[in-house]
Amino acid sequence: TAQANLDFPQFQQTPLATQASGMGGCFAIVAPDEIAGHELLGKFRGILEPGFHWIAPWAIVHKRSMRITDNRVLIETKTIDNVFVHIKISVQQMIFKDKAYEAIYRLSNPHMQIDSYVADVVRGHVPTMTLDRLFEAKQEIADEVKERLTAAMQEYGFQIIQVLVVDIEPDQRVKRAMNEINESRRLRMAAEEKAEADKLVMVKQAEAKKDIVIMQAEAEAESKFFQGKGIAEARQAIVEGMKETISGHDRQLSAVEVKNLLLVSQYMDTMEKLSQGATSRIVMPHSLAGLADVQEQIRKGLGGVTS
């Protein structure tokens, strides 16, 4: 509801009128920022401009200020989401000089009339809005109030200069809840941003690890390739050496005999590497007399794989 301005000291009205009845002398003085209505024996005689005027001793002069006055209205209403709010609206108005008669005699209390129009417009708009929408529609409400007041108060000699929605104040508990909601929203946004940053870091790390693994795999494959190539060349050299060693004898070695020698050589190399292990231990029968059996077993094993 529109409250009486005396209940809210911070929203006191600027005096709009100064009325003098029954001038004590035969003259009236109207200040430069005033205009006055002159009555004589209950009859309107005219409008007195600023300055000095001779009047009858029994005449009555009604003065009105021509300054822009500020009428502040405090309205309590409810939004569509059931939140009670106090809306403070400032209305700046002044008197039309050409309609001084209407401003002086048509309205007994122009402030109350303005309060009623403002309250009517506000109560017609705010209950259709949510609280968030209300804060966004301050200018929309101010424009609607000004349009309504301009059309209504011109008839009574008042010009509406400006209408301002000074403040929208919901209940303190609602304000605290709104602040908590905003705080929670900002914390959630911060958590989302942090999670997105962590995700980006993890993705970059995974991509880096993938590149390292690929490089290591390629290096290992290349190493195995050259290692196998080296082993093959080493074996080829062993075979060639064996052939050259035996070439001085009357009888040349056959391919089978060379292969058997190579198998025995590989077997001995394997036994040497097994003996060099620090933690591994393998127990297996071994004798020089059994080399023929080992050779035969390897040959048969390779022959079975080949077949």
C-alpha angles and dihedrals in degrees: 000000000000107000128215109262092232089068090062111048092187089062103050118154124242109242109260101187141031113195124198119187125191105008111225096223140029097272142057129208118209116195121231091254094049141076125196141202117225119214128183122188091340094311126112109241102178149286117298115219122212112291141052120327133184111225137168115271092243095048123117124220122198112198128200128186117244092201123110105264129201118226113189122197129193114202129184117205142145132249126224090261091058099256117143113221137181113223119197115203128184119207118192115198142158138190122268105236091212089055098044092128092058092046092052102039110021100063126043093191114017092176092061091047091053091047090054094051092046092049091048093053094044094048089049094056110029098060088061094055136073118235093256091048090049092059089051094048100057093115092044091055092045092052092049092049092048093049092049094046094045092055093045103040098045087075089060096046100261127127117207107220101179142346121205131185096221100184144352112206121182124191114296092243090053090049091052091048091050091050091050090050091051091047091050091047092051092047090050091050090049091050091049091050091049092048090050090050091048090049091052091050091049092049091050091048091049091049090050091049090048091053090048092049091048091049091047092048091049091047092048092048091049090047092050089048093054091040091054090044089051092048091049091050091046092053090046089053091049091052092048090048093050091050091050091047093052095038091088093065125086093246122059119220117249123231091256092053092049090050091051091051090050091051092051090048092051090048091054092047090052092051090050093053091047090054091053095060115114101205106016121088124186123184114204135150113261136170136148089244090058096056090094090056091048090048091050092047092050091046092050091045093052090043091053091050091048093049 
